[in-house]
Amino acid sequence: MISINNLTFEIGSRALYDEASWHIKPGDKVGLIGANGTGKSTLLRLIVGEYKPTAGSISMAKDIKLGYLNQDLLSYHSDKSIVHVAMEAFERQNQLHGEIEELLAKLESDYSDDILNKLSDKQTEFEALDGYNIEFRAHEILAGLGFSEEEQRRPLATFSGGWRMRVMLARILLQAPDILLLDEPTNHMDLPSIKWLENYLQAFEGAIIVVSHDRYFLDRVIKKTVESRKGKLTLYAGNYSFYLEEKELRNELQANQFKNQQAKIKQEERLIERFRAKASKAKMAQSRIKALDRMEKIDDVDDDNPSVNFSFKFSKPSGRHVVTLKNISKSYPNLEILNDTSAIIEKGDKIALIGANGKGKSTLLRIVAGADTVYEGTSEHGHNVSQTFFAQHQLEALHLENSIIAELQAFAPKQTETELRSILGCFLFTGDDAFKKIKVLSGGEKSRVALAKALTADANFLVLDEPTNHLDMQSVNILIQALQQFEGTLIVVSHDRYFLDHVANKIWFIEDKEIKEYPGTYEEYEEWNAKRSPRTSSKGDKKPKAVKEEPVKVAKAPSDDTFKLIAKKNKELTKLEEEIASKEVQVKDLEVALATEEVFSNAVKLQEATRNYNSAKAELTQMQASWETLAEEIMDLEA
């Protein structure tokens, strides 16, 4: 189907792939895995022809149809309804539909046989291509991915990035390609949509290559695993769990071979050293030296799964009740999230807050953290609770001029540089990376720095919103180990089921506008939930057919009224940002004035300048707090 032969691809002086080979067969369902930076996404671009190999070849049949989902599709813009954007997949059917409409219009004034014959031919082809069902199929796929009938009539341009990506996925699935190339398809998806996609891909008859850091998703979808590592592609004949077991066996075999070879080399070197000075044995010594040079060296096994070598430190334990929520009600225009609900977080709880997008997870998390104060009821922190809150929007709190290591040192002065660099190494910042300025980092890198900061806080209560975003599997595993060692309390929102299953000992979910609790692990919750609601079970015996899968009603996208409110608040946010920028300049000027000799040498002027500076500084702090509250309101509305 696709043949990759001796592929070499260089970026500058670095060879991302070095004579790598791989043959993809019809019906293969393959997970392409590897650490960040090993070229997984690049390989997909090479396959579709966006990049050209430095050497080697990628060959495939001319008539093969590729469906490629990547994050660049977020930039696609259209004012058409999302159902019509999805229906763009049916290129020939849409063309025939237009031609049929033109012929029908001509038929009103021209009843010639030529027009009638053309119309008949077009209609026959249209029917053969199942053209009369394409709109139904588009509605079906979009419903499975979480869009209501009303939302399907809304323009693509009115949806946020995550929802637009789902539309792009729907369009690709409707193309019924021979091979699907999916780069992180579960990004921006909630759990119900992920499960729907799993069922769809299990029934998909073509080949699939998927890049994902979601190991549960991989285990349920793929039949083979290909690891991209050190410029090579290594095939494992099973899913991700099989890969882990098989790699461990291969590593054990390689380690033994390396050990035996090293023993043999040392033995040969001792013989050479003993006899090379003797004239009668010099020829034999030279022969052994040449044999050693020709020997194909076996590499030692690299440790791809480093262990956590730091521990959480907090100066005082919390009381028994960490957070007490009483009679909480929270709503937005046209949307009620919580209604008179109560719950308690107790010391030692490790809570996973789960559910579909739009059900209020992030809102509830901010109420727990005290970041949202506009609600009815009370949220109280208990005795000695010290908290740190990790959320994606808090990346803006990073100091852009700091180096990464300086940012952590300022936040956690009690930690040694060795401890901080160890933490940074866990999150893919090694060597001189620690001295990079925050301002040159990508969004994903900033997210990892912010998460590293959260792990160094003197906090006995962690509030984590999607902490595994932008982390590869090794880093997720490090985070799991760290949180398993954490002796305090935590609550986390995440769509990574493996992460949740290994971290949480309680599950919270929002149902009927109330906080419900399941006292167990995520896997136990899934089994319990499947028994009480078999229709939504992801573990049913029957697999759905691709395309004809009965849609599962999942998350609701925001309504038109909500989008009008979002637009209004965005204008307010922009205006506030301009005011903050102006106020920052004023504060800076007042700061400079305080340092002038004319002011600091005159007690009256110094008193007045200090008063003005403190007043402006307080106004700036208030404006920044208002900006954060407004930004959070917008995020809630977009969720």
matplotlib code that plots the C-alpha trace (Angstrom):
import matplotlib.pyplot as plt

x = [0.0, 2.7, 6.4, 9.0, 12.5, 15.8, 14.2, 16.6, 15.3, 17.6, 16.8, 19.9, 22.7, 20.5, 19.2, 15.6, 15.5, 18.5, 17.8, 14.5, 12.1, 8.5, 5.8, 2.2, -0.3, -4.1, -6.1, -3.1, -4.1, -0.8, 0.2, 3.2, 4.9, 8.0, 9.3, 8.6, 11.0, 11.6, 9.8, 6.3, 4.4, 7.1, 6.8, 3.1, 3.9, 6.5, 3.9, 1.4, 4.1, 4.3, 8.0, 10.5, 13.0, 16.7, 17.3, 15.4, 11.8, 8.1, 6.0, 2.3, -0.4, -1.5, -5.2, -4.8, -6.9, -5.3, -7.2, -4.9, -5.9, -3.4, -3.4, -2.9, -6.5, -7.5, -6.7, -9.4, -12.0, -15.5, -18.8, -20.7, -22.6, -20.6, -22.8, -21.9, -18.2, -18.4, -20.2, -17.2, -15.8, -18.2, -16.5, -18.0, -21.4, -21.5, -20.4, -23.1, -25.7, -24.8, -25.0, -28.4, -29.8, -28.6, -30.1, -33.4, -33.4, -32.8, -35.6, -38.1, -37.6, -35.9, -37.5, -34.9, -33.7, -30.2, -31.1, -33.2, -30.4, -27.8, -30.1, -30.7, -27.0, -26.1, -28.9, -27.9, -24.3, -25.4, -27.6, -24.7, -22.5, -25.2, -25.6, -29.1, -27.7, -24.6, -26.4, -27.7, -24.2, -22.7, -25.4, -24.7, -20.9, -21.2, -23.8, -21.3, -18.7, -20.9, -22.9, -26.7, -28.9, -29.1, -25.4, -24.9, -26.6, -24.3, -21.3, -17.9, -16.5, -18.6, -16.9, -13.8, -10.7, -11.4, -14.9, -13.6, -11.1, -13.9, -15.6, -12.4, -12.2, -15.9, -15.0, -12.1, -14.1, -16.8, -14.2, -13.9, -10.1, -8.1, -5.8, -6.3, -3.3, -4.4, -2.0, -3.3, -7.0, -8.2, -6.9, -9.8, -12.1, -14.1, -14.4, -17.7, -16.4, -13.1, -15.1, -17.3, -14.2, -12.6, -15.7, -15.7, -12.0, -12.4, -15.0, -13.1, -12.1, -9.2, -5.7, -5.0, -1.8, -2.3, 0.0, -1.3, -0.1, -3.3, -2.3, -5.9, -7.0, -4.1, -4.9, -8.5, -7.7, -4.4, -3.2, 0.5, 2.9, 5.8, 8.4, 10.2, 13.6, 17.1, 16.3, 14.8, 11.3, 10.9, 7.7, 6.0, 3.1, 0.6, -1.1, 0.6, 0.4, 2.0, 4.7, 5.6, 6.0, 7.8, 10.2, 11.1, 11.9, 14.0, 15.8, 16.6, 18.0, 20.0, 21.3, 22.6, 24.1, 25.8, 27.1, 28.5, 30.1, 31.8, 33.2, 34.5, 36.1, 37.8, 39.2, 40.5, 42.0, 43.9, 45.3, 46.3, 48.0, 49.9, 51.2, 51.6, 55.1, 56.4, 57.8, 56.7, 53.1, 52.9, 51.2, 48.5, 48.0, 47.5, 45.1, 43.0, 43.1, 41.7, 39.0, 37.9, 37.7, 35.5, 33.2, 29.7, 29.2, 26.0, 24.7, 23.7, 20.1, 19.0, 16.6, 13.5, 11.6, 13.4, 12.1, 11.1, 14.0, 12.4, 9.7, 6.9, 7.7, 5.1, 5.8, 2.5, -0.3, -3.9, -6.8, -9.3, -11.7, -9.7, -12.6, -16.3, -18.8, -22.3, -25.4, -23.5, -25.4, -23.7, -25.2, -24.5, -27.0, -29.0, -26.9, -27.3, -24.2, -24.8, -28.0, -27.9, -25.2, -22.8, -19.6, -16.5, -12.9, -11.1, -7.4, -5.7, -8.4, -7.1, -10.2, -10.6, -13.3, -14.7, -17.4, -18.3, -17.2, -19.7, -20.9, -19.0, -15.8, -13.5, -16.1, -16.4, -12.6, -12.2, -14.9, -12.9, -9.7, -11.3, -10.6, -14.3, -16.2, -19.4, -21.9, -24.5, -23.5, -20.2, -16.8, -14.5, -10.9, -10.1, -7.4, -3.8, -4.8, -2.1, -3.0, -1.5, -3.6, -2.4, -4.4, -3.5, -4.4, -2.0, 0.9, 0.6, 1.8, 5.3, 8.0, 9.1, 12.6, 13.4, 15.3, 13.5, 15.7, 15.4, 11.6, 11.6, 14.3, 12.2, 9.1, 10.7, 13.8, 14.1, 14.7, 18.3, 19.3, 20.0, 16.4, 14.9, 16.9, 15.8, 12.2, 12.9, 14.5, 11.3, 9.5, 11.9, 14.2, 17.7, 21.2, 21.3, 17.6, 17.3, 18.8, 16.4, 14.4, 10.6, 9.8, 11.4, 9.4, 6.4, 3.0, 3.6, 7.0, 5.5, 2.8, 5.5, 7.3, 4.1, 3.4, 7.0, 6.4, 3.2, 5.2, 7.7, 5.1, 4.9, 1.3, -0.6, -3.6, -3.1, -5.8, -4.8, -6.7, -5.5, -1.9, -1.1, -1.6, 1.6, 3.3, 4.6, 4.1, 7.4, 6.5, 3.0, 4.5, 6.8, 3.8, 1.9, 4.9, 5.1, 1.4, 1.4, 4.1, 2.3, 1.0, -1.4, -4.8, -5.5, -8.3, -7.6, -9.5, -8.0, -9.2, -6.2, -7.8, -4.6, -3.4, -6.7, -6.7, -3.3, -3.7, -7.3, -8.9, -12.3, -14.3, -16.4, -18.9, -21.7, -25.1, -28.5, -26.6, -25.3, -21.8, -21.9, -19.1, -17.9, -15.5, -13.0, -10.6, -11.5, -11.5, -13.9, -16.1, -16.2, -17.4, -20.0, -21.2, -21.4, -23.8, -26.1, -26.2, -25.3, -26.2, -23.2, -20.8, -17.5, -17.0, -20.1, -19.7, -21.0, -18.8, -20.6, -20.3, -18.3, -20.5, -23.7, -22.9, -25.9, -24.9, -24.1, -25.3, -22.4, -21.1, -23.1, -21.4, -22.2, -25.5, -25.8, -26.7, -23.6, -21.4, -22.9, -22.0, -18.5, -18.0, -19.1, -16.8, -13.9, -14.3, -14.3, -11.2, -9.4, -10.3, -9.1, -5.8, -5.2, -6.0, -3.6, -0.8, -1.4, -1.4, 1.8, 3.5, 2.3, 3.5, 6.9, 7.2, 6.3, 8.9, 11.5, 10.4, 10.9, 14.5, 15.4, 17.4, 15.0, 12.3, 14.1, 16.0, 12.8, 10.6, 7.4, 7.9, 8.9, 5.7, 3.5, 5.4, 5.1, 1.4, 0.9, 2.9, 1.1, -2.3, -1.3, 0.1, -3.1, -5.2, -3.0, -3.4, -7.2, -7.3, -5.2, -7.5, -10.5, -8.7, -8.2, -11.9, -13.1, -10.8, -12.0, -15.7, -14.9, -13.2, -16.2, -18.5, -16.3, -15.9]
y = [0.0, 2.5, 1.6, 3.6, 2.6, 3.8, 7.1, 9.9, 13.3, 16.1, 19.3, 21.4, 19.2, 16.9, 13.7, 13.2, 9.9, 7.9, 5.1, 4.2, 1.7, 0.6, -1.1, -0.2, -2.9, -2.5, -2.6, -1.9, 0.0, 1.4, 3.7, 5.8, 6.6, 8.1, 11.0, 14.6, 15.7, 12.2, 13.1, 11.5, 14.4, 15.0, 11.5, 12.0, 15.1, 13.2, 10.5, 13.1, 14.8, 18.1, 17.4, 15.7, 13.1, 14.0, 10.4, 7.2, 6.9, 6.8, 5.0, 4.2, 3.4, 6.3, 5.9, 5.6, 8.1, 9.7, 11.4, 13.6, 15.2, 17.7, 20.7, 23.1, 22.5, 24.8, 27.7, 26.6, 29.4, 29.2, 31.0, 28.0, 25.8, 23.0, 20.4, 21.9, 22.1, 18.4, 17.6, 19.1, 15.6, 14.5, 16.3, 14.4, 14.1, 17.9, 18.5, 16.2, 17.9, 21.3, 19.9, 18.2, 21.5, 23.3, 20.6, 20.8, 24.6, 24.1, 21.6, 24.2, 25.7, 22.9, 19.4, 18.0, 14.4, 15.7, 17.4, 14.5, 12.0, 14.1, 14.5, 10.7, 10.0, 12.5, 11.2, 7.6, 8.4, 10.5, 7.6, 5.1, 7.3, 7.3, 11.1, 11.2, 10.1, 12.3, 14.9, 12.3, 10.8, 14.2, 14.8, 11.3, 11.8, 15.4, 14.1, 11.4, 14.1, 16.2, 18.6, 19.0, 19.5, 23.2, 23.6, 21.8, 24.7, 27.3, 28.7, 27.1, 30.6, 30.9, 27.9, 27.8, 26.0, 22.7, 22.4, 23.4, 20.5, 18.1, 19.4, 18.8, 15.3, 14.7, 15.9, 13.5, 10.6, 11.2, 11.0, 7.3, 7.3, 4.2, 5.3, 7.7, 9.7, 11.2, 13.5, 13.8, 13.3, 13.3, 16.8, 19.1, 16.2, 15.2, 11.6, 10.8, 12.0, 10.1, 6.9, 7.5, 7.9, 4.8, 2.8, 4.4, 3.6, 0.0, -0.6, 1.4, -0.9, 1.1, 1.5, 3.9, 5.6, 7.5, 9.7, 10.0, 10.3, 8.7, 5.1, 4.0, 5.3, 3.5, 0.2, 0.4, 1.4, 0.0, -3.5, -2.6, -0.1, 1.6, 3.4, 6.4, 6.5, 7.5, 8.0, 4.5, 3.0, -0.2, -2.4, -4.2, -6.6, -5.5, -2.5, -0.1, -2.5, -5.2, -2.8, -2.1, -5.8, -6.6, -3.7, -4.8, -8.3, -6.9, -4.5, -7.4, -9.4, -6.4, -5.7, -9.4, -9.2, -6.0, -7.4, -10.5, -8.5, -6.1, -9.1, -10.6, -7.2, -6.9, -10.4, -9.7, -6.4, -8.2, -10.8, -8.0, -6.1, -9.2, -10.3, -7.1, -6.4, -9.9, -10.2, -13.8, -12.8, -9.4, -10.7, -12.5, -9.3, -7.2, -9.8, -9.5, -5.7, -5.8, -8.3, -6.0, -3.0, -5.0, -6.2, -4.7, -3.1, -3.6, -0.5, -0.5, -0.1, 3.5, 4.2, 5.6, 5.5, 7.7, 7.6, 10.6, 11.7, 14.5, 14.7, 17.2, 19.4, 21.2, 22.8, 21.9, 19.3, 20.4, 19.7, 16.9, 19.0, 20.7, 22.3, 22.4, 23.4, 24.2, 24.8, 25.9, 27.3, 28.7, 29.8, 31.8, 33.4, 30.5, 28.0, 26.6, 24.7, 23.9, 24.0, 23.9, 21.2, 20.4, 18.3, 17.9, 17.4, 15.6, 15.3, 12.7, 12.7, 12.5, 13.4, 13.2, 15.6, 14.1, 14.6, 16.1, 19.5, 22.2, 20.4, 22.8, 20.9, 23.9, 26.2, 23.9, 23.6, 27.4, 27.6, 25.0, 26.9, 30.2, 31.7, 32.1, 34.0, 34.8, 32.0, 31.3, 29.3, 29.0, 27.4, 27.3, 26.1, 24.2, 24.6, 25.0, 24.5, 25.8, 25.6, 25.8, 26.1, 25.0, 26.1, 26.7, 30.4, 30.9, 30.7, 34.5, 34.7, 33.5, 36.2, 36.5, 37.9, 35.1, 32.0, 28.7, 27.9, 31.4, 31.3, 28.1, 29.5, 32.6, 30.6, 27.9, 29.4, 26.5, 23.9, 23.4, 24.0, 20.3, 19.5, 22.1, 20.9, 17.4, 18.5, 20.4, 17.3, 15.4, 17.9, 17.7, 20.6, 19.1, 20.6, 24.2, 24.3, 25.4, 28.7, 29.5, 32.7, 32.2, 34.6, 32.3, 29.2, 27.8, 27.5, 23.9, 24.6, 27.4, 25.0, 22.5, 25.3, 26.3, 22.7, 22.3, 25.4, 23.9, 20.8, 22.9, 24.9, 24.6, 23.4, 20.5, 21.0, 20.8, 22.0, 20.8, 21.7, 19.5, 19.1, 16.4, 18.7, 19.0, 16.2, 13.1, 9.6, 9.7, 13.0, 11.9, 8.8, 11.1, 13.2, 10.1, 8.9, 12.4, 12.6, 9.0, 10.1, 13.3, 13.0, 15.9, 16.4, 17.0, 17.5, 17.2, 17.7, 15.6, 13.6, 11.2, 8.0, 6.2, 9.2, 9.4, 5.7, 5.8, 9.0, 9.3, 7.5, 9.2, 10.3, 13.5, 14.1, 16.6, 15.1, 16.8, 20.0, 18.3, 17.1, 13.3, 11.2, 7.6, 6.3, 4.4, 4.5, 5.6, 2.0, 1.0, 4.0, 3.0, -0.5, 0.9, 3.5, 0.9, -1.2, 1.6, 3.1, 0.4, 2.6, 4.9, 2.0, 2.0, -1.7, -3.1, -6.4, -5.1, -2.8, -0.1, 0.1, 2.9, 5.8, 4.0, 4.3, 5.6, 9.0, 9.5, 12.8, 14.4, 17.9, 20.9, 23.7, 27.3, 28.8, 31.9, 34.1, 32.8, 33.7, 37.2, 37.5, 36.1, 38.8, 41.5, 40.3, 40.0, 43.7, 44.5, 42.4, 44.2, 47.6, 46.5, 45.3, 48.8, 50.4, 48.0, 48.8, 52.6, 52.1, 50.0, 52.9, 55.3, 53.1, 52.8, 56.6, 57.1, 54.5, 56.4, 59.7, 58.2, 57.4, 61.0, 63.1, 66.0, 63.8, 61.5, 64.4, 66.4, 64.9, 66.6, 65.6, 62.1, 61.7, 62.9, 60.8, 57.7, 58.2, 58.6, 55.5, 53.3, 54.5, 53.7, 50.4, 49.5, 50.5, 48.3, 45.3, 45.8, 46.1, 42.9, 41.0, 42.3, 41.1, 37.6, 37.4, 38.5, 36.1, 33.2, 34.1, 34.0, 30.6, 29.3, 30.4, 28.9, 25.6]
z = [0.0, 1.1, 1.0, 2.8, 1.7, 3.2, 4.1, 5.1, 6.1, 7.4, 9.1, 8.8, 9.9, 11.9, 10.4, 11.7, 9.8, 8.7, 6.2, 7.9, 6.3, 6.8, 4.7, 5.4, 4.2, 3.4, 6.6, 8.9, 12.1, 13.4, 16.3, 15.4, 18.8, 20.1, 22.3, 21.3, 18.5, 17.0, 13.8, 14.1, 12.6, 10.1, 8.8, 8.2, 6.2, 4.2, 3.4, 2.1, 0.1, 2.0, 2.7, 0.3, 1.6, 1.6, 0.3, -0.1, -1.3, -0.3, -2.9, -3.1, -5.7, -7.8, -7.0, -3.2, -1.3, 1.8, 4.7, 6.7, 10.0, 11.4, 13.7, 10.7, 9.8, 12.7, 10.3, 7.8, 7.6, 6.1, 6.6, 5.5, 8.0, 9.4, 7.8, 4.4, 5.3, 6.2, 3.0, 1.0, 1.4, -1.4, -4.2, -7.1, -5.6, -5.0, -8.6, -9.9, -7.7, -9.3, -12.8, -12.1, -10.8, -14.0, -16.2, -14.3, -14.8, -18.6, -18.7, -17.9, -21.4, -23.3, -23.5, -25.9, -25.8, -25.3, -22.0, -20.8, -21.6, -19.8, -16.8, -16.7, -16.8, -14.1, -11.8, -12.4, -11.4, -8.5, -7.2, -7.7, -5.5, -2.8, -3.4, -1.9, 1.5, 1.8, 3.9, 6.3, 6.6, 7.4, 10.1, 11.5, 11.8, 13.2, 15.8, 16.9, 17.4, 19.6, 17.4, 17.8, 14.8, 15.6, 15.9, 12.5, 10.8, 12.3, 10.3, 10.9, 11.7, 14.8, 16.5, 18.6, 17.5, 19.2, 17.7, 14.2, 14.4, 15.0, 11.8, 9.9, 11.3, 10.2, 6.7, 6.5, 7.8, 5.2, 2.4, 3.2, 2.4, 1.9, 4.7, 7.6, 8.9, 12.2, 14.2, 17.8, 16.8, 20.5, 21.1, 21.9, 22.5, 25.6, 26.8, 25.1, 21.7, 22.2, 22.9, 19.8, 17.6, 19.1, 18.0, 14.6, 13.9, 15.2, 12.5, 9.8, 7.0, 5.6, 7.0, 9.9, 11.1, 14.3, 16.3, 19.9, 23.5, 24.7, 25.4, 26.2, 22.8, 21.1, 22.8, 21.6, 18.0, 16.8, 16.0, 15.4, 16.9, 15.1, 17.3, 15.8, 17.6, 16.8, 13.1, 12.7, 12.6, 14.6, 14.1, 17.0, 16.1, 18.7, 20.4, 22.8, 25.8, 23.7, 22.6, 26.2, 27.1, 23.9, 24.2, 27.7, 26.4, 23.5, 25.9, 28.2, 25.3, 24.0, 27.5, 27.8, 24.3, 25.2, 28.5, 26.8, 24.0, 26.5, 28.4, 25.1, 24.1, 27.5, 27.2, 23.7, 24.8, 27.7, 25.2, 22.8, 25.6, 26.8, 23.4, 21.3, 22.8, 21.9, 18.4, 18.0, 18.9, 17.2, 14.1, 16.1, 18.2, 15.0, 13.7, 16.9, 16.8, 13.2, 14.3, 17.1, 14.7, 12.4, 15.2, 14.9, 18.3, 20.2, 22.0, 25.6, 26.4, 26.9, 29.9, 28.2, 31.5, 34.0, 37.6, 39.6, 41.7, 43.5, 46.1, 46.9, 49.9, 51.9, 55.3, 57.0, 56.5, 56.0, 58.3, 57.6, 55.4, 52.6, 50.7, 51.6, 49.0, 50.3, 48.2, 45.1, 42.1, 39.0, 35.7, 32.6, 30.2, 28.8, 30.6, 34.1, 35.3, 39.0, 41.0, 44.9, 45.1, 47.9, 48.2, 50.5, 49.5, 52.4, 53.2, 51.0, 48.3, 44.7, 42.7, 38.9, 37.7, 34.5, 31.9, 28.5, 27.5, 28.4, 31.5, 33.8, 34.8, 34.5, 36.1, 39.1, 39.3, 39.5, 42.2, 44.2, 43.6, 44.6, 41.1, 40.4, 43.0, 41.1, 42.3, 44.9, 48.0, 49.8, 49.1, 52.1, 52.4, 55.6, 58.3, 57.0, 53.4, 51.0, 47.4, 43.9, 40.8, 37.4, 34.4, 30.7, 30.8, 33.7, 31.2, 31.0, 34.6, 33.5, 33.5, 29.9, 30.6, 33.1, 32.1, 32.8, 35.7, 37.1, 36.9, 39.1, 41.5, 42.1, 42.7, 44.9, 46.6, 49.1, 46.3, 45.2, 41.6, 41.2, 42.4, 40.0, 37.0, 37.8, 37.6, 34.4, 32.9, 33.6, 31.5, 28.5, 29.4, 29.5, 29.5, 28.3, 27.8, 31.4, 30.5, 27.6, 28.1, 28.7, 25.8, 23.2, 24.2, 22.3, 23.9, 24.7, 26.3, 28.4, 29.6, 30.7, 32.6, 34.4, 35.3, 36.6, 38.8, 40.2, 41.3, 43.2, 45.2, 49.0, 48.6, 50.3, 47.8, 44.0, 41.6, 38.0, 34.8, 31.9, 33.2, 30.5, 27.5, 25.5, 27.4, 25.7, 27.2, 29.2, 30.8, 31.6, 33.3, 35.3, 36.3, 37.4, 39.5, 41.1, 42.0, 43.3, 45.7, 46.7, 50.2, 50.0, 48.3, 44.6, 42.1, 38.4, 35.1, 32.3, 29.2, 29.5, 30.9, 31.7, 33.7, 35.6, 36.3, 37.8, 39.9, 41.1, 44.1, 43.7, 40.7, 40.5, 37.7, 37.1, 36.5, 36.6, 37.6, 40.8, 41.9, 42.0, 43.5, 42.8, 45.5, 43.4, 40.5, 37.0, 35.6, 38.4, 37.7, 34.0, 34.8, 37.2, 34.7, 32.0, 34.1, 35.0, 31.4, 28.9, 25.9, 26.7, 27.5, 25.7, 26.5, 24.7, 22.9, 19.6, 17.6, 15.5, 11.8, 10.4, 9.2, 10.3, 14.0, 15.9, 17.1, 20.8, 22.2, 23.9, 24.6, 23.5, 21.6, 22.7, 21.4, 19.2, 22.3, 24.0, 21.1, 21.1, 24.8, 24.0, 21.3, 23.7, 26.5, 24.0, 23.2, 26.9, 27.3, 24.5, 25.9, 29.3, 27.9, 26.3, 29.7, 31.5, 29.0, 29.5, 33.3, 33.2, 31.4, 34.1, 36.9, 35.1, 34.8, 38.5, 39.4, 37.5, 39.1, 42.6, 41.7, 40.7, 43.1, 42.8, 44.4, 46.9, 48.3, 49.0, 51.7, 50.5, 46.9, 47.9, 50.0, 47.1, 44.5, 46.7, 47.2, 43.5, 42.8, 45.3, 44.0, 40.4, 41.4, 43.3, 40.2, 38.0, 40.3, 40.3, 36.5, 36.2, 38.5, 36.4, 33.3, 34.7, 35.9, 32.4, 30.7, 32.8, 32.0, 28.3, 28.8, 30.6, 27.8, 25.2, 27.1]

ax = plt.figure().add_subplot(projection="3d")
ax.plot(x, y, z, "-o")
ax.set_aspect("equal")
plt.show()
